[in-house]
Amino acid sequence: MPIKEEDRNLWLKNFADKLPLYAAKYAIHTTEVQKVKLCAANFNYWLEYQYALQTFTKSVTTFRKSLNNDAGLALTIPQLPSLGNPPNLAPAGMIKFIMSVGHRIKKHIDYTPSDGYDLGLITNKKHNTIDIKQVKPTLELKRMEGGQVQVVWHKPDGIDALEIHVDRSDGKGYVLCDIDTKPNYTDHAPLPLQPAWWKYMAIYRVDDKIIGQWSDSCKIMVGKE
């Protein structure tokens, strides 16, 4: 099972989605299949909620700092995340339970490697194909409701985060905007009263170190038009 939580979340979803197809063959009871589905749903919901709260915390920090800005600048009040009702609570020790189901499948007399690959119980050993000296982010900028800028980016396998820099046409040049661990990133900085070009550049990070090349510069008009 993957160690990184994002990868583990994808693994759990795949296992929960495909387990019903193999339940009869490997004598997995219907109640166990439903329990696996419930565990996967809980892991996904609360991981997404954690990420949403982290984003909210950043927006609160930005809002608090913006209160010190000059009078007249537009402020955007942070909104608490809402992900709908959570799934029914899964029992403690859910990862150990799911791993025990996986072990039973692999020890079954009818087990085949093709089934193992499909369920994620075994994986092809692949060499990392990313050239860390050449990997380069590709950015896309979008205007969100309220005028905030969303930086759309892709997270390749083996990449931990994206370091984003921004030039807000304020004479400071490019400054650190944030380090984002999960696409996509929304910039909650206060918007200018007058239209201005905001430019963004970014570079990947692995093990808290920048790697590869900087992205091309992208710009977008923000502020009241």
C-alpha positions as CSV (number, residue, x, y, z in Angstrom):
1,M,0.0,0.0,0.0
2,P,1.4,3.4,-0.9
3,I,2.9,5.6,1.9
4,K,1.9,9.0,0.6
5,E,-1.7,9.8,1.6
6,E,-2.7,11.0,-1.9
7,D,-1.4,7.8,-3.5
8,R,-3.0,5.7,-0.7
9,N,-6.3,7.4,-1.3
10,L,-6.2,6.4,-5.0
11,W,-5.2,2.9,-4.1
12,L,-8.1,2.5,-1.7
13,K,-10.6,3.8,-4.3
14,N,-9.3,1.4,-6.9
15,F,-9.4,-1.6,-4.4
16,A,-12.9,-0.7,-3.2
17,D,-14.3,-0.2,-6.7
18,K,-12.9,-3.4,-8.1
19,L,-13.3,-5.7,-5.1
20,P,-17.0,-6.6,-5.9
21,L,-15.8,-8.0,-9.2
22,Y,-13.6,-10.5,-7.4
23,A,-15.6,-11.1,-4.2
24,A,-17.2,-14.4,-5.3
25,K,-13.9,-15.8,-6.7
26,Y,-12.0,-15.1,-3.5
27,A,-14.8,-15.7,-1.0
28,I,-15.0,-12.2,0.2
29,H,-18.4,-11.7,2.0
30,T,-20.7,-9.0,1.0
31,T,-20.5,-7.3,4.4
32,E,-16.7,-7.2,4.0
33,V,-17.0,-5.6,0.6
34,Q,-19.3,-2.9,2.0
35,K,-16.9,-2.4,4.9
36,V,-14.0,-1.8,2.4
37,K,-16.1,0.7,0.5
38,L,-17.0,2.5,3.7
39,C,-13.4,2.6,4.7
40,A,-12.3,4.0,1.3
41,A,-15.1,6.6,1.4
42,N,-14.0,7.8,4.9
43,F,-10.4,8.0,3.9
44,N,-11.2,10.1,0.8
45,Y,-13.7,12.4,2.6
46,W,-11.5,13.3,5.5
47,L,-8.4,13.7,3.4
48,E,-10.2,16.1,1.1
49,Y,-11.6,17.9,4.2
50,Q,-8.1,18.2,5.6
51,Y,-6.9,19.8,2.4
52,A,-9.9,22.1,2.3
53,L,-9.2,23.3,5.9
54,Q,-5.5,23.9,5.0
55,T,-6.5,26.0,2.1
56,F,-9.0,27.9,4.4
57,T,-6.3,28.5,7.0
58,K,-4.1,30.0,4.3
59,S,-7.0,32.3,3.1
60,V,-7.6,33.4,6.7
61,T,-4.0,34.3,7.2
62,T,-4.0,36.2,3.9
63,F,-7.2,38.0,4.9
64,R,-5.8,38.9,8.4
65,K,-2.7,40.4,6.8
66,S,-4.8,42.3,4.3
67,L,-6.5,44.2,7.1
68,N,-3.2,46.1,7.5
69,N,-3.3,47.3,3.9
70,D,-4.2,50.8,2.7
71,A,-7.8,51.8,3.1
72,G,-10.0,51.3,0.0
73,L,-8.6,47.9,-1.1
74,A,-11.2,45.3,-1.7
75,L,-11.3,42.5,0.9
76,T,-12.6,38.9,0.4
77,I,-13.9,37.2,3.5
78,P,-12.7,33.6,3.7
79,Q,-15.5,31.0,3.5
80,L,-15.5,27.8,5.6
81,P,-15.2,24.7,3.3
82,S,-18.3,22.6,2.7
83,L,-17.9,19.1,1.4
84,G,-21.4,17.9,2.2
85,N,-22.4,15.3,4.8
86,P,-19.6,12.9,5.7
87,P,-20.1,9.1,5.1
88,N,-21.0,6.9,8.0
89,L,-18.1,6.5,10.4
90,A,-15.8,3.6,9.6
91,P,-14.4,1.5,12.4
92,A,-10.9,2.1,13.7
93,G,-8.1,0.0,12.2
94,M,-9.6,0.2,8.7
95,I,-6.2,0.1,6.9
96,K,-5.2,-3.1,8.7
97,F,-8.6,-4.7,7.9
98,I,-8.2,-3.8,4.2
99,M,-4.7,-5.2,4.1
100,S,-6.0,-8.4,5.7
101,V,-8.5,-8.8,2.9
102,G,-5.7,-8.2,0.4
103,H,-3.5,-10.9,2.0
104,R,-6.4,-13.4,1.9
105,I,-6.8,-12.8,-1.8
106,K,-3.1,-13.3,-2.5
107,K,-3.0,-16.5,-0.5
108,H,-6.1,-17.9,-2.2
109,I,-5.6,-21.1,-4.3
110,D,-7.2,-19.4,-7.4
111,Y,-5.1,-16.2,-7.1
112,T,-3.5,-14.9,-10.3
113,P,-1.0,-12.1,-10.8
114,S,-3.3,-10.4,-13.3
115,D,-5.9,-10.1,-10.5
116,G,-3.2,-8.8,-8.2
117,Y,-2.2,-6.1,-10.7
118,D,-5.8,-5.1,-11.2
119,L,-6.5,-4.7,-7.5
120,G,-3.2,-3.0,-6.8
121,L,-2.0,-5.8,-4.6
122,I,1.2,-6.0,-6.7
123,T,2.7,-3.4,-9.0
124,N,5.1,-3.4,-11.9
125,K,8.5,-2.2,-10.7
126,K,9.1,0.9,-12.9
127,H,12.1,3.1,-12.9
128,N,11.3,6.7,-12.3
129,T,11.1,8.1,-15.9
130,I,11.1,11.8,-14.7
131,D,14.3,13.6,-15.6
132,I,14.5,15.9,-12.6
133,K,16.9,18.2,-14.5
134,Q,14.4,18.8,-17.3
135,V,10.9,18.5,-15.7
136,K,9.0,21.7,-16.1
137,P,5.6,22.7,-14.9
138,T,2.9,23.9,-17.3
139,L,0.5,26.5,-15.8
140,E,-2.9,27.7,-16.7
141,L,-4.6,30.7,-15.1
142,K,-8.3,31.0,-14.5
143,R,-10.5,33.6,-12.9
144,M,-12.7,32.2,-10.2
145,E,-16.0,33.5,-8.8
146,G,-15.1,36.6,-6.8
147,G,-12.1,37.4,-9.0
148,Q,-9.5,35.2,-7.4
149,V,-6.9,33.6,-9.6
150,Q,-6.7,29.8,-9.8
151,V,-3.4,28.3,-10.9
152,V,-4.1,25.1,-12.7
153,W,-1.2,22.6,-12.6
154,H,-0.4,18.9,-13.0
155,K,1.4,16.8,-10.4
156,P,3.5,14.1,-12.0
157,D,4.4,10.9,-10.2
158,G,7.4,11.5,-7.9
159,I,6.7,15.2,-7.4
160,D,5.9,16.5,-3.9
161,A,4.8,20.1,-4.4
162,L,4.8,23.2,-6.6
163,E,6.5,26.4,-5.6
164,I,4.6,29.3,-7.0
165,H,5.9,32.9,-7.4
166,V,3.9,35.9,-8.4
167,D,4.5,39.4,-9.7
168,R,1.6,41.6,-8.8
169,S,2.8,44.7,-10.8
170,D,3.6,46.5,-7.6
171,G,7.2,47.1,-8.2
172,K,8.4,44.1,-6.1
173,G,8.9,41.8,-9.0
174,Y,8.4,38.0,-8.4
175,V,7.9,37.0,-4.8
176,L,7.0,33.7,-3.2
177,C,3.2,33.2,-3.4
178,D,2.9,29.7,-1.8
179,I,4.0,26.1,-1.9
180,D,1.1,23.9,-3.1
181,T,1.0,20.1,-2.5
182,K,-2.2,19.4,-4.4
183,P,-3.6,20.8,-7.7
184,N,-5.1,23.3,-8.1
185,Y,-4.1,26.5,-6.2
186,T,-6.3,29.5,-5.6
187,D,-4.6,32.8,-4.8
188,H,-6.6,34.5,-2.0
189,A,-4.5,37.7,-2.0
190,P,-6.6,41.0,-2.0
191,L,-7.5,42.2,-5.5
192,P,-6.4,45.6,-6.6
193,L,-9.0,48.4,-7.1
194,Q,-7.7,49.1,-10.5
195,P,-7.1,46.5,-13.2
196,A,-3.5,45.1,-13.1
197,W,-1.6,42.2,-14.7
198,W,-0.6,39.5,-12.3
199,K,2.1,37.1,-13.5
200,Y,2.9,33.7,-12.2
201,M,5.9,31.3,-12.5
202,A,6.4,28.0,-10.7
203,I,8.9,25.2,-10.2
204,Y,8.5,21.6,-8.8
205,R,9.8,20.5,-5.4
206,V,10.9,17.0,-4.2
207,D,12.0,16.4,-0.6
208,D,11.7,20.1,0.2
209,K,14.1,21.0,-2.6
210,I,13.3,22.7,-6.0
211,I,14.0,20.5,-9.0
212,G,13.8,20.9,-12.8
213,Q,13.1,24.1,-14.6
214,W,10.9,27.1,-14.0
215,S,7.6,27.2,-15.9
216,D,7.0,29.8,-18.5
217,S,5.5,33.0,-17.2
218,C,1.8,33.3,-17.4
219,K,-0.2,36.5,-16.8
220,I,-3.9,37.4,-16.1
221,M,-5.7,40.6,-15.6
222,V,-7.2,41.1,-12.1
223,G,-9.1,43.8,-10.3
224,K,-12.2,45.8,-11.0
225,E,-12.7,46.4,-14.7
